[in-house]
Structure formats: C-alpha cells, structure tokens
Amino acid sequence: MVLWDPSINPLERQPIVRKKLLGAPPFILCASFALLILLGTCLLKLPFATHQPISWVQSLFTATSAVTVTGLMVVDTGTVFTWFGQIIIALLIQFGGLGLMTFAIVTLLALGGKIGYMQRTVAQEAFNQTDSRTLVETAKSVMAFALIVELIGIAILSIYWSDELGWKTSLFHGFFYTISAFNNAGFALSADSLMPYVSDPVVNLTITFLFIIGGLGFSVWIDLRLNRRWSSLTVYSRMMISGTILINSAALIAIYLIEYDNPNTLAPLSESGKWLASWFQAVTPRTAGFNTLAIDQLEDATSTIILLLMFIGGGSLSTASGIKVVTFMVLILSTYSYLRRNEACYVYKREIAKETISKALALTVISIGVTWVATFALLLSEDAPMLDIVFEAVSALGTVGLSRGLTGELSELGEFIIIFLMFMGRLGPLTLAYFLASPRTQKIRFANVKLAIG
C-alpha cells in the first residue's frame, strides 16, 4: 500500500510507485495470454467448432499453439475443425501474433480513453520497447501496417486459387493462410501443409514474403518508412536486415547442396523447383512453421541447420519468436571482440552496451536451459528418436511449428510439456524470468574476483 503525503512532490513519489509496480507488467502479460488461451480452448470445444469430438487437452493444445503462433497440431486443422473453428483459430493467431497490447491500446484510443502509467508499462513489456513515449504511435503503426500487408496477401492468394478452389473457398483459404503466414503461425488447412505447391512460385514467394515481413519486426519497417537511406537507419535495423539476409542466404545454399541428391526431397524436382524448395525450407524455420518438403525425410545435416534457425528466430517487436537475430549477432560480435582482446564490442561504429550483452547472454542461457530440461522430460515421457524429440522441443520453444511427425503421437504428459514450451517461447524467457525474480538495486558492492574460465 502506497500512502499519499501532500507534502511530497509527485515526481518524488514516482520511484516508489515504480517499485511497487515493478513485477506487474510480466504478470499482466502472462495473465492476458493465459486468459486468451483459456477463452480459445472453450470456443474450440464447442460442438459446432469441430466435425468430431476432441478432448479438452487437444483443445487446449490447439488454442495454445494458435495464440503463441506456433503451428504444432495434435489434430488436423482442415478436417477436424469446421469453418467456425478455423475462424476462431485464425482470430487467436491474429490476437497472439500482433499482441494483445496492440489491440488494447488501439481500442482504448478509439473509445477516447487515455493510456495510463500501468498500461504503458505493460505495453513496453509486450513491445520490448524502452521509450514509452513512442508506444501509442508504435501501436497505431503496427495495426495499420499489419492490415495493409494482410489485405494484399489475401488478394493475391484468393485470386490465384480461385480457378482451383472456386471463389468462396479461395477467399477463405487466402484469408486463413495470410493470417497464419504473416503472424508466423504455420497453421495449414491441409495435413501436408504446402507440399502440393513445392514448385509453385506464386504460393512460395507470397507465403515466404508474408512471414519474412512479419518476422523482420515492425520497428524495422517503421524505421524504413521514416529513413530511406541505409546510413540513416538505426543500428538495430541495420543489424536485423543484414543478419536476416546473411542467415537466409547461408541456409538457402546449405540446404540446396545437402538435399540436392536426396530422392525424398529435392532430387525429383526441376532446377527451379529445387531452388524454390530450398528457399522455403531455409526461411520457414525462422518461426513460420510451413513446409513444402517432408521434414522427417530431410538429411540429418539439414535438420541440424533447421534446429539452429529455429533457435535463432526472427526480430524483436515482430510476430516471430526465438532468441532473435540481433541477440544472436550480439553474442557473435561480443565473442569475437573478446577473442580480439578489445575492451568494448562495436558494430556500425557504435559501442554495444554491456547491459545489452548481458541480456543477450541471459536470454540464450535460459533458452538453452529450458530446452534441455524439456528434452529430458520428453525423453522420459515419449518413445521416440532423440533427434525427433530435440526437434520438437526447439520448434515449440521457438514457436516455429515444424515437426518430424512426433506431435500427433505425443502422450498427454508430452502434450502438456509442449504447451508449456509454446507459452514460454511466445512470452519470452526473459519476461518469465523477470516475473519470477524482479530486479532490485544492489546496495552493497563487493570486491572483484577473477575466476578460471575454460
């Protein structure tokens, strides 16, 4: 309880209030996503949401996968769920992908409300923003940008599929696949995802650009709109763009070379089909979840590359998850800097703050730790090969949605483990860590000590 004393200046009371509310943003964010998942679970359990009865656990799994924009499924979306159920899944994906706080802020503004301190603090946590003054403009830009991109995607896919599926079905498929792709969810209306379109340039390029745009990060697109020159972009935007191009290009070439003679993947395809399939599999692990090749038929070397891509993920303030591209780059740059015996870590003629390096390290260590514990638990609960289990765990934590076929065969305990991983992966390990252990100022400092490392 904070007592009000009229003799105290309001500005002097602010640190006290901030201290009281320090643990609130992660809690509210976790509670908001949990409530949305529970609501989705109840809606998907309605009799007219499915063609055949599903269990509460299956409904919970589906709702969690949709809200966390993962795409892992224990039942087939296209055959088990009715149009009503599929629309509910699409709406859960949209709310989970763009973020509850985006909708909350825009709705509050539309009703003439004002954004208070608590709402701003929660929104900062949701958007991973450090400047609360830009939150409202960011929320508006996110909504406008998302709607424009999604409308373009719906138009392209609906028109292209109209001859094959008819206008009514093509419009619905265009709507569902666009929502799923832009939000990096990976939900498909077919059990084999997009494998029938493995050599189709329109479907391949439209879907991949949708989830690349969504996964690059809204802050990058806002920056590009305001600053057209490369040198004028923020350091974060330049790191995100260059990192994305480098990682995608390296993955494309590696997958093409490894799978070229694989009779179960690229070998039967034409040369253009090989490049399209390699491109799709190179970019989809960045938390998109669609696939045009059978994932369980890929070479082990390719699966290892995909594991790394799933762990890295996309960009901050995006529909993607993972530890994020810039986090990965900060770790690489700081390691290189240490090996060169440099006192500081630099990028684009700027010094990276030590707090940023510590945050990147903490996020990565927590993610690795959670993946290891989940893998260990799944090895005890499931009778499956080690690679399949590790792949499933990394895919769930990175909210990717790719699977080597284990998802549909999970035990009930295994389903709950994956549900936890998806939930934690979407909120971010650091958010949960802040919720469990709120930071506090260290009043006493001790003498430095150097320890033997390595």
ABEGO torsion letter per residue (X at the ends): XBBBBAABBAAAAAAAAAAAAAAAAAAAAAAAAAAAAAAAAAAAABAAABABBBBAAAAAAAAAAAAAGAGBBABBAAAABBAAAAAAAAAAAAAAAAEAAAAAAAAAAAAGBBBBAAAAAAAAAAAGBABAAAAAAAAAAAAAAAAAAAAAAAAAAAAAAAAAAEAAAAAAAAAAAAAAAAAGAGBBABAAEAAAAAABAAAAAAAAAAAAAAAAEAAAAAAAAABABAAABBAAAAAAAAAAAAAAAAAAAAAAAAAAABAABAAABBAAAAAAAAAAAAAAAAGAGBBABBAAABBAAAAAAAAAAAAAEBBBGBABBEAEAAAAAAAAAAAAAAAAGBABBBBGGBBBBAAAAAAAAAAAAAAAAAAAAAAAAAAAABBBBAAAAAAAAAAAAAGAGBBAGAAAABBAAAAAAAAAAAAAAAAEAAAAAAAABBBBBBABBBBBBBBBBX
